[in-house]
Amino acid sequence: MNRFLFIIAMLVFSIKLSAQVQTDMYQYNIDLLNVREDKVQVTLLPPKNHLREGKFVIPRMVPGYYDALNLGQYISEFQAFNKKGTPIAVNRSDTNTWVIPDLEHIAAITYKVSGGWRHLLEHTPGAKSPESMFKKDSVSIINYSSVAGYFEEMPPRPYQVTIKKNRGFYASSALNYRQQNDTTDIVSAADYRRLVDAPVLYCVPDTTWTQVGNTKVLVSFYSKEHSSYSKVLAAKLKTILFHQQAYLGGRLPVDRYAFLIYHEKIPKGLLADGLEHNNSTVCLYGSATLDKLPEALIGVASHEFFHILTPLNIHAEEVQHFNFLNPVLSRHLWLYEGMTEYATIHMPVKQKMISIQAFLKTVEAKIKGMDGFDNTLSMTEMSTNAIKMQDQYMNFYQKGALIGLCLDIRLRELSNGKMGTQELMQKLIKKYGPEKAFKDADLFQVMTALTFPEIRRFFKDYVEEGQPIPLKESLQKVGLDYDDVQKTVTEMSNPSPGQISLRKAWINQ
């Protein structure tokens, strides 16, 4: 560019900057119209401040994903400008942080963000679903944790995001997107945590809204090969959501929920990946055909939807005030993932969607699934050290679910069948809810106070100390035999009336 054209360009840029009004909000502009080389242009007008220097952060970790993601790796061409449009030197401290001098007088920050989902579909090692994906004139999935950031020195502030998008594209999200014109949408969030908790799918709409009790549920689907498929998926999901509603006492503790489902034809067979958020689930499916997708979706969606219990309504302070750069992890992954997985396998049998034999096969699979892990470890210690102990993480879905099973039976035994984990979770929701966190060190005492004194010993032995879980003893109480050599669970031929009664209270069969 010659000097004259450069001056003109700087003047135009300066005029654009001076037209923007700085407020107490983070004001973002994301351009989905001009995607080049799988990258989108992002512009940020920082909130009003009096900082001589500010550290800009893109998350190293996000809630619900217990591994370091280093999402700053997808950021490039990071620049800061003053109100005259003059570039200001910025120091990139590490993968996820940039130090910006004289932040008080910064009028704009610009950078480009690369998509990452193509690596996931290509089975590239290290690819993670919390990345974003941009396909020019086709589809975009924005996980805001990989696109937007915040300043470490500032208290929580609201966000306003303006998105330039293709004419005819629709924003599917748990947040409410307002259409400014045919190619511009605006969305607001109360703070960074709520923004990154609500991803968005942009494409020509294939959407179906359905009502489940008090909850409005959006099912949004994208596939290059197929259209008008959201109705099929919504009908399948609605059936299981009605059963989940009954399982949760007749009312879902959320007013609005979104399932965002992306499908791409790949020859290697079925690839499924999902990431839960408090009010939405993003699902990625790679398969040659759609014939297996509805059933595969149910398996993922049921687990992810149960996260409306925890961590949405039941969570520690470490979750509510999550540090996206250097998080202190909660001790209770056994609750967030283990108890969620237990509800996922328990609900179908309790609601008589499946037979007891089918349920026992699932229990056997969980028992055998524990074999690949160190079952002497404390689950609370595994939780706080989840990043370092990635080789043990999946045991929260195996042993963690079986801890839930044993806890459920023990509660039913102590209450003469009247109280189990379903009722305990409802008590915890009533005590806490979305905006009130529990103290990490106090949870076991709280749960004991809500149930029975004997339950404190249960948590000490099997969650904190890693003692062998009492599978044989627990299953025997409900008239089931467990062969710990063959790892099989079968019905007793002559269970006692007490065993039958407790089983009925436990699984309704």
N, C-alpha and C positions, 0 to 999 in steps of 0.2 A: 504494500500500500504506500503510495507517495505521501509526502508531508501534507499536501493540501487535503487529500481524502481523509487522512488520519485526523486532522483538525476538525473537519466536518463531522466525522464519526464521533469524536469526543464531545462536540457541541450537542449533537443529537442525544447522546447518552446522558449528558449533564442535564438537558432539558427534561428528559424522562425522570431522572432522579429528583429534580426539584419539584416535579408534579406530584410526587408521592408524599404523603403526610405521615410522619412518624407518630406512633401511638404507643400505648402500653402493651400492645400485642406483638407477637411474632407475625409478620406479614410475608407469606410465601407465595411465589408464582412458579408454577410448574408447567412446562411447555411440552404437551404430548403431540402437538401438530408437526413439530420439526425434529422427529427422532432420527438421529444419524448414528450409524455403527452401534446400534443398541444402546445409545446414550440419550438422556434427556437433559435439557438445560433447566437449572433451578436458580431462582433469584430470591434473596431474603432481604427484607428491610427490618433491621433489628428493632427491638422495643426501645423506647426512651430510656436513657441511662446516663450515669455520670462516671462511667468507668474509664480509667486511663488505659486499661488493658483487659481483655476478656478471652477466656478459653472456650472455644467452640467445640462441642462434643457431638460426634456420631457414635451410637452405642457400640460398645464392645460385647455386651450381652443384652438379651431382652427377656422379659418375664415369660415363663413357660418353656424356655429352651435352655437347658442346663449345660451349655457348652459355650466356649468363647467363639463368637462369630466374627468379630473385628469388621463390622460393616463399613468402616471407613475405607476399607480396601477398594470399594466401588466408587469412591469420590476422586475426581480428577479436575485439573484446571481451576483450582480454588483461588479466587481473587477477592479483594476488598477494595472499595472505592469511597472517597470522600464526596461531599455534595457537589464539588466541581467536576466530578468524574475522573479525578486523578487516582491511579492505582496506589494502594498503600501496601508496603511490604508486609507479608504474613509469614510467620514461622510455623511450619508443621512439626509439632513436638514428637508425634508418633503416628501410628496408623489411624488413630481415631480422634486426634485432637489438633487444633490449630490455634495459635496464640495471635490475637489481633491487637495491635497497639491503637491507642486513642479511639477506643470503641465509641465513645460519646459522640464523635463526629463522623462515624461511618454511616454512609447513606445506603449502601448496597453491598451485599456479598453474593457472588455468583460462583457456581460450580456445575460440573456435569456428573451424572450418576449413571453407572452401567447397570444393566440388568444381569441377573444371575441364574434365572430359571432354566435357560437353555443348557447350562452346565448340569443341572439336576436331571434333565431329560436325557442328556448324553452320558449319564452315570459318571460324571467327572468327580474324582475323589475330593472330598471337602465341601462340595456344593450343599447348601442348606436352603430349606424352604422359606426362611424369613427374608430372603432377598426379594427384590422386585423383578418385574419382567416387562419389557417394552417391545412390542412388534408394531412397526410403523403401519398406520392405516388398518390395523387388524385388531389388536387387543393389548391392553396394559393392565398389569396387576401391581398396585402400589402398596408395598409394606412401608409405612412412613418411617419406620426405624432405620431403613436403609436410604431414605431420601431427605428427611428433615433432622435437624439437630437442635441444640439449646446451648445457652451460655452457663457455664458452671457457677459463675459468681452471682447470677440473678435468681431470685425466688421464682416459684412457678408463675407463669404468665399464660394468658389465653393465646390461641393460635387462630389465624385466618388464612386459608389456603385458596388461592385462585388458580384454576386449572384450565388451560387452553386444550381443547379436545376436538376430535373430528365431529363434524355435523352429523347428527343421527346417533352418536354414541350416548350411552346411558351409564350413570354411576350407580353401581350396586354396592351398598355399604350399610352398616348399622348406623352410621351418622347420616344426617339429613343434608343432602347436597341441593343447593338452590341454583336454578338455571338463570344466569344473568342474560344470556343470549344464546344463539344456536351453537356457538363454539366456546362458551365460557361458563364454567360452574364455580361456585364459591361454597366452601364448607368451613365451619367453625368448630373448635374444640376448647373445652375449659382449660386444659393444660396439656403438657407433652404426653403424660401417661395416657390420657384419654385419646389423644390423636393417634399414637402408635398402636393403641388397642383396637383400632377400627380400620383395617385395610379396605381397599376399594378395587373393584373390577370394572374396567372401562371397555365397552364393546357395543356392537349393535345388540340391542337387548333381546335375550331369551329368558324372560323372568316370569315367575309365578308367585303370587302372594297367597298365603293360606293363614287361617286363624286357628290357633290351638288354645282354647280357653281364653285367657286374658292376653295371650301373646300373639303379636303379628309376626309371621315368619316369612322371610323372603328367600326364595330359591332362585339363584341366578346361575346360568350355565353358558359356557363358551366352548365351542368346538368348530374347527375349520371344516370338518367333514360332515357335521350333523347340525341341524337347527330344530327349534321347537321341541326340545327334549326336556325342558325344565318341568313341564307338567307331569311327565312320567316320574321324575325324581321327587317332585313335591308330593305326589300321591304316596310314594313309598315312604318318604320321610314323615308324612303326616300320621301314618299308622303308628310308627314307633314313638312319635312325639306325644300322641294321645296316651299311650301306655306309660311313657315317662311322667306325664302329668299326673296320672293316677298314682303312680309309684311315689311321687313327691307330695302326696296328700291332697291332690285335686287342684292345685294351683302352681303354675310355674313362676319362680321368683325373678322374672325378667319380662319387660313389656314388649321388647322388640328384639328379633334375632335374624341374622343373615347367614345363609350358606352360600359361599362363593365357590363355584366348581369349574375347574378348567380341565379340558380333555385334549390330548394330542395323540394322534395316531403314531405309534412307534412299533416296529416289528419285533422287539425283544420280549413282548408279553406285557403283563400288567405291572405297572409301577404306581404305587399309591403313597401319597404323602399328605399329611394334614397338620395344621398348626392352629391350636385353639386360641381364641381371644374371649374376653368376657361376654361379648354380645354377638360374636360371629365366629365362623370357622372357614378357613381357606383350605380347599382340597384340590390336589393336583393328581390327575390320572393320566397315565400313558398306557395305551392298549391299542391293539389292532382293530378291535370292535367294541361296541357298547354293551354287548350282552351280559357281561359280568359286572358292569359298573354299578347298577342299583344295589346289588348285594354287597359289593365291596364298599360302597358309600355308607351303607347302614353300619357296618363294623366300625368305621372311622367316626362317622357323624354321631353315633350314640355315645361313644366315649367323650368326644369333644363337647357335645351339648351338655353332658353332666358336669362340665366345668362351670356351669352357671351356679352350682353349689359352692365349689371351691376351685379356684381362688376368688371368684367374683364376690360371693357373699360371706365366705369364711376364709380369712387370710391373716398372715402375720404382718407386723409393722414393716418387716423387711421387704414384703411384697408391695404394700401400699406406698411406701416411700422408696421404691426401687432405685438403686444407684446403677445407671446404665453403663457406667464406665468401670467402676470397681465395686460390684455388688457384694454385700454380706448376705449369704444365702440362709434361708429359714431352715430349721431343724425338721420340718414336717412335710417332706416330699412323700412320705408314706401316706399322708392325708391327701395332698393335692393330686398325686398320681395313683397311688395304691388304692385308696378308698374310691376314687373315681372309676378305676378299672373294676373294682368289686361291684359297684352299683351297675356297671355296664353288663356284667355277666349274671348278676343276681336278678335284675329287673325282668328279663324275658321269662324266667321260670316262675317268679313271684306273680307275674301278670298272666301266667298260663299261655304265653306265646309259644313256649317249647315244652317238651316233656322233661320229666326228672332225669331220664336216661341221657338225653342230650345235654342237660346241665352238668351231669356228673362227668361226661366226656370232656367238657370244658374245664372242670376242676382238675381232672387228671392231667390235662395238657399243661395247666399252671404248675402242678406239682412236678411234672417232668421238666418243665421249663426252668425250675430253680436249679437243676443239676449243673448248669454251666456257670454258676456263680458261687461266691464265698458266702455261705449262709450263716457263718458265725459272726459276721459284721453287724455292728449296731446300725440300725436304719437312720437314727438321728445323726450319727456321725457321717454316714454315707451322704446324707442330705446336705449338710454344711460343707462337705468336701466333694460335691458332685462333679466339679470341673476336673479335679485331680483323679477321680475314680470313675471315669467314663466306662471302663470295662465292667463295672458293676451296676451301672445306671438302669439297665433294662430289667433288673430284678425288682424294681419298684412295681412293675406291671405283673410280675409273677408272685414272688413272696409277699409283696405289698398287698396284692389282691387277696391272698390267702390269709393274711393277718386280718383283713376286713371280714372274711368269712368266719374265722374263729371268734373275733370280737362280736359279731352279730349273734352267733349261737350263744355265747356267754351272756350277753345282755338279755336274750330271750329266756335263758335259763333263770337268771336272777330276778326277772320281772314276771315270771309265770307266763311268758309268751307275749306280754303286752308292749314290750319295748325292744327295738333292735337298732341297727345302725341308721335305718330310715328315720326313725323318730329322733335319734341323737342328732343327726344332721339338721333336722328342722328346729330343734332347740338351739343349736349353735347359730343358725340363720337369724332366729328371733333375737338372740343375744347380741349379735354383731351386725351383719348386713354389709352392703357394698362400701360404706364410708367409715366403718368402725373396725379397726384392726385389733387382733389379740396380741398380747405380749408373748413372744416366742417361748420363753421359759415357763410360762404359766399355763399353757394349753392343757397339759395332762391333768393338772389340778382342777381346771375348769370343767373338763369332761367328766372327771370323777365326781365333782359336786353335782353335775347334772344327771348322774346315773347312780352308781353304787360304789361304796368304799373299796370293794374287791377289784374294781376296774383299774385302780392305780397300780396294783401289783401286775396286772396284765400288761400295761404299757411298759413298766419297768423291765419285766422279763423279756418280752418279745419284740419291743420296738427299741428300747434304749440299750439293752444288754446283748441282744442277738442270740438269746437262747433258742433251741429248736422249737418251732411253733407246735402247739398241741393239736395236730391234725387228727390223729387217731382218736384221742379222747373227745375232741369236739364233735367229730362225725358220729361217734358211737352214741352220743347224747340224743341224736336225731334219727337213730335207727339205721345208720350206715356203717358198713365195714370198710376199713382202709387197710389194704395189704401194702405195707411199707417196703416190701421187697419188689413186688411187681408194679408198685405204684398205681394200683387200681382201686376204685371206689365202687362198691356195690350195695344194693339194698339188702338188709337183713331179712331172712325168711320169716322170722317170728318176732318182730319188734314189740316192745311193751306198749301199753296204752299211753304211758308217759312219753315214750320216745315218739310215738305217732303224733301226739298232741303238740310236742315241741317242734317237730318237723313241719306240721301244718302251720304253726305260727311263723316259722322261719321262711318257708318257700311256698306255702299255700297249696302243697300237694302231699 
